[in-house]
Amino acid sequence: MKIHQIIEELARFWDTHDLTDLEDELEEVTEPVFGRESVVNLHLPSQEAESVEAIAKSQGIDVADLIRQWILEKVQTSS
């Protein structure tokens, strides 16, 4: 599921629900829930960028997701 679909689904949920509807399911969290992510800017020549876009499109995924997938594969094989 793509992020915009998730956001739309969450918006529909919160349009029909209130936090007080879930009050009995809430619990206090004392530690951070989300870690920070780092953002890396990547500059590619146009031809390479177009090739990456074409591969991502053929796989039905976002370009950033494809690049992240490639990096994770490389990190895993290098460990």
N, C-alpha and C positions, 0 to 999 in steps of 0.2 A: 504494500500500500504506500502510495506517495504521500509526502508530508502535507500537501494541500488537501488531500482527501481526509487525512487524519484531523486536520484543523477544522474542516467542514463538519466532520462527524462530531467532534467535540463541541463545536458551536451549536449544532442541532440539539445535542444533549443538554447543554447549559441553557438553551432557550426554553427548555421544558422542565428543568430541575433547578432546585435551589440548594445551597450548601447545607441548609438546615434539614433537608430531606435525608441527608447522609450523616447527620450528627452522631448517631450511635455507632457509626463505623470509623469515626475519626480517632486518631491517636497522636499524641505529641511526639515530635521528632526533635531530638536534641543535636544530632550530628548533621552535617551537610548531606543533602540527598543527591545533588547533581555536582559532578566535577566539571571544572572548566575545560573547554576544548581549545586547542590552538588553531589559529587560522594561518594557512600558508598560501601566499600568492605565487602562482605559477605562470610564467610567461613562455608561450610557445610560438614558433613561427606559424603563420596562417595555415600552411599546408598540413603541419602536424596537428594543429588544433582541429581542423576540418576532419582529419582522419579519426581522431579520438571521438569527435561528435558523431561521426558515421558509425563507429563501432558501438557507442552507447545507444544510439537510436536503434541499431539492429538487434540489440539485446533488450530494448525496451526499458532502459534505465537512464537516470540523469548522468550527465558528464561527470559531475563531482563524485557521484556514487561509484562510477566505474574507476576513476582515478584512485579513490580511497580503497577500493577493492584490490587494485593492482599493488598499491603500497603495502596493504596488509599481507598480501601473498608474499611479497618480497621480504618483509620483516619476519614473517614466520619461517621462511626457508633459510634466512640468514642467522636465525637464533640457534 
